[in-house]
Amino acid sequence: QVQLVESGGGSVQAGGSLKLSCAVSGYTVSTRTMAWFRQAPGKEREGVAGILGGGSGSPTYADSVKGRFTISRDNAKNTVDLQMNSLLPEDSAMYYCAADFRGAWYASWTNRRSYNTWGQGTQVTVSS
């Protein structure tokens, strides 16, 4: 059974950085397509960053985080990480790791219904 456990959330001031980590058990991250989502109170869960499984490992990002966030895999630790720099108050949300993607990647990666496995989330709060 696949399990995802997020960590690394916390409270920072605007302009600061955090690194989130999603520890994966049940399969090898290098072979899997995975993503990070976030959900703020009263808002829809939105895709933030995704990375294709296999040899390509091509990352993709939501426009709101391009140039500030970086998704990567640590194959030695079997984790998928999200480095977040230049954080803004609007980045405040619960952040979730997602796996078991189904669909056409570029058309569907931001759709929460494209993923069957989720972690419990880690809270990120950015103060101005």
N, C-alpha and C positions, 0 to 999 in steps of 0.2 A: 504494500500500500504506500502510495506517494504521500509524503508529508512535507509541508513548507513551514518554516519558522523564521519570522522576520525579527530583526534586532537593529539597534543603532539609532532609534528615534530619540528625540529630546527637545529641549527648548534652547533656541539661539536667537541672537539679535540679527536684524536685517543686515545682509552683507556677509554673514557667517557661512560656515560649511558644516555639513553632516555627511556621514557615509552609512547608508543602510546596507544590511546584508540579509540575504535569504538563504538559510541553510536547507538543503534539499536531501531528503532521504527517500530511498525507493528506486531511484535511477540516477544516471550520470548526467550532470548538467550539460556537459559538452555536446551531447547528442540531442538536446531538447530545446525547443523554442519556448522562451519565457518572457514575462513582462512585469513591469511595475505599474500599478494603478494607484490612484489616490481618491479619497472622498472627504470633502468638507461637509460640515453640518448643513443639511438642507439642500445639498447639491448631489448631482449624479456622480457615480463612480466614473472616473475618466482615466484613459490610458496615458501614461507619462513617458514610458520608454519600453522598448521591446528589443529582443535579440534573437535572431534565428539560430536554430540548432544546426549541428553538423559543421562542415568545414568553413562555410562562409562566415558565420557569426556576425552578419551585418546588423548593426544597431539602427534603430529608428526612434525618433523622438517627437513628442508633441511640440507644436510651434512655441508654446508658452515656456518651454524649458530648454530649447535648443541653445547650445553654446554655454549652458550653465550646468546641466546634468550629464553624467556619463554612466552608461550601463556597461557592465563587464562581467565576465565569468572568471572565477578562480577555480580552475579544475582540480588543483591540489586539495582545496578545502571543500569542493563540491558546493560552491555557493554562487549566487548571482547577486552582484553588488550594484548599488546606485550611489555614485558620488554626486553630491549636490553642493554646488558652489553659488556664491552671490545670491543667497536665499532672500526671498521677498516675503512680506507678510501674507500675500496671497498663496504662497506655497504651503501654508499651514493646513494640515489635513491628516487623516489616518492613511498611511501608506500600506498597500497590500502587494504581495508577490502572487503571481498567477502562473499556472502551468497547464499542460494538457490542452494545447491550442488545436482548434479545428476550424478550417476555412482557408480562404485566400488571404495570405498574410497582409499585404499592403491595403487591401480593402477592409479587413476585419480586425486588425490587431488592436484597435482601440475599443472594440466592442466587448464588454464584460461577458456577454453570452458566448463568446468564442472560446472561453476557458472553462475547464471542468474542475480544476483544483485551485484552492486558495489558501493562503496563510491566514493567521488571526489578525494581522495588522500591527503596525507600530506607529505611534503618534509623533508627529512633527509639528512643533509650534514655533513660529517666527514672529518676534516682536519688533515693532518699529522704533 
